[in-house]
Amino acid sequence: MGNQLQLLHRRRKIRVNGFVIDARHITLAKWIFQTYPETTDNVKVQNQDLRNTYMNLLCETIAILYHTPLGYLTEAELSKVSKDSYDLTQAGFKLEWLQSKLDKVSLEKKTSEERIVELKLEVKKLVMTVTDLNCERKREKKKLKKQPTWIHAG
């Protein structure tokens, strides 16, 4: 057991609830088991290495969804998160909570991107209006500088 723990420590791996995970995921893994303890209750995979791989994938997926600002999430990343979530569910992980988060993040990103497009169009219209108003203002200034036609030099 001591050699196994040393080996885990050397590779920067930690054992949490029967899964060996990357040490960088320790806080996340503990959060999963505290917040959603049922997550791994029905995992069908018997091969320990594969179980560990799945758990590390789950941690990476959560890190992307919970810690990446919307503006930095690409469609490719969201698609990968969706696929990974599906794969994890097929392996027996209970991830309704993660799917809910994915749906929420996807909707927020789409809504924000659509709003940005709307705002860009509004700004474009306003710039055109300002340009038109500036032209009109310049025409009026010219009128003020022009000598009136009713005054004749004699």
C-alpha positions in Angstrom: 0.0 0.0 0.0 2.8 2.4 0.8 4.4 1.9 -2.6 1.1 2.4 -4.3 0.6 5.7 -2.4 4.1 6.8 -3.4 3.5 5.9 -7.0 0.3 7.9 -6.9 2.0 10.8 -5.3 4.9 10.8 -7.8 2.4 10.9 -10.7 0.4 13.6 -8.8 -2.6 11.4 -8.5 -5.0 11.3 -5.6 -7.5 8.6 -4.6 -11.0 10.0 -4.0 -14.1 7.7 -3.3 -12.5 4.8 -5.2 -11.3 6.9 -8.2 -7.7 7.9 -8.9 -7.7 11.4 -10.2 -5.2 14.1 -11.2 -4.3 16.1 -8.1 -5.4 19.3 -9.8 -9.0 17.9 -9.7 -9.1 17.1 -6.0 -11.2 20.1 -5.0 -13.6 19.5 -7.9 -13.9 15.8 -7.2 -14.7 16.5 -3.5 -17.3 19.0 -4.6 -18.9 16.4 -6.9 -19.2 13.8 -4.2 -20.4 16.4 -1.6 -22.9 18.1 -3.9 -24.0 15.3 -6.1 -23.2 12.1 -4.2 -25.4 10.0 -6.5 -23.2 10.8 -9.5 -21.2 7.6 -9.5 -23.8 5.2 -7.9 -24.6 3.5 -11.2 -21.2 3.5 -12.9 -21.2 0.2 -14.9 -17.5 0.2 -15.9 -15.5 -2.4 -13.9 -12.0 -1.6 -15.3 -10.4 0.7 -12.7 -8.2 2.5 -15.2 -11.2 3.3 -17.4 -13.3 4.4 -14.3 -10.4 6.7 -13.4 -10.3 8.1 -17.0 -14.0 8.7 -16.9 -13.8 10.5 -13.5 -10.9 12.7 -14.8 -13.0 13.5 -17.9 -15.9 14.5 -15.7 -13.7 16.8 -13.7 -12.3 18.4 -16.9 -15.8 18.8 -18.3 -17.1 20.5 -15.1 -14.0 22.8 -15.1 -14.9 23.9 -18.6 -18.5 24.6 -17.9 -18.1 26.1 -14.5 -14.9 28.0 -14.8 -14.6 29.3 -18.4 -16.1 32.7 -19.1 -18.9 32.5 -21.8 -16.9 34.7 -24.2 -14.1 32.1 -24.3 -16.3 29.1 -24.8 -16.3 28.0 -28.4 -19.0 26.0 -30.1 -16.5 23.2 -30.5 -15.9 23.1 -26.8 -19.6 23.1 -26.0 -20.1 20.3 -28.5 -17.3 18.3 -26.9 -18.7 18.8 -23.5 -22.1 17.6 -24.7 -20.5 14.5 -26.3 -18.4 13.8 -23.2 -21.5 14.2 -21.0 -23.3 11.7 -23.2 -20.4 9.2 -23.0 -20.2 9.6 -19.2 -24.0 9.0 -18.9 -23.7 5.9 -21.1 -21.0 4.6 -18.6 -23.5 5.0 -15.8 -22.7 8.4 -14.4 -25.8 10.3 -13.2 -25.4 13.8 -14.7 -28.8 15.4 -15.0 -27.3 18.3 -13.0 -24.4 18.7 -15.5 -26.8 18.5 -18.5 -28.9 21.2 -16.9 -25.7 23.4 -16.5 -24.7 22.7 -20.1 -28.2 23.7 -21.4 -28.0 26.9 -19.3 -24.5 27.8 -20.5 -25.4 27.1 -24.1 -28.5 29.2 -23.9 -26.7 32.1 -22.1 -24.0 32.1 -24.7 -26.4 32.0 -27.6 -28.6 34.8 -26.1 -25.5 36.9 -25.4 -24.1 36.4 -28.9 -27.5 37.3 -30.5 -27.7 40.4 -28.3 -24.3 41.5 -29.3 -25.3 41.2 -33.0 -28.4 43.3 -32.3 -26.4 45.9 -30.4 -23.8 46.1 -33.3 -26.7 46.8 -35.7 -28.1 49.5 -33.3 -24.7 51.1 -33.0 -24.3 51.0 -36.8 -27.7 52.8 -37.2 -26.8 55.3 -34.6 -23.5 56.1 -36.3 -25.4 56.6 -39.5 -27.8 58.9 -37.8 -25.0 60.9 -36.2 -23.3 61.2 -39.5 -26.5 62.5 -41.1 -27.0 64.9 -38.3 -23.4 66.2 -38.6 -23.9 66.8 -42.3 -27.1 68.7 -41.6 -25.4 70.7 -38.9 -22.6 71.6 -41.3 -25.1 72.7 -43.9 -26.8 75.0 -41.4 -23.5 76.5 -40.3 -22.7 77.2 -44.0 -26.0 79.0 -44.3 -25.1 81.2 -41.3 -21.8 82.1 -42.9 -23.3 82.9 -46.3 -24.2 86.5 -46.9 -27.9 87.0 -47.1 -29.3 87.4 -50.6 -31.5 90.3 -49.5 -28.5 92.5 -48.7 -27.1 94.1 -51.9 -23.9 95.9 -51.8 -24.4 99.2 -53.5 
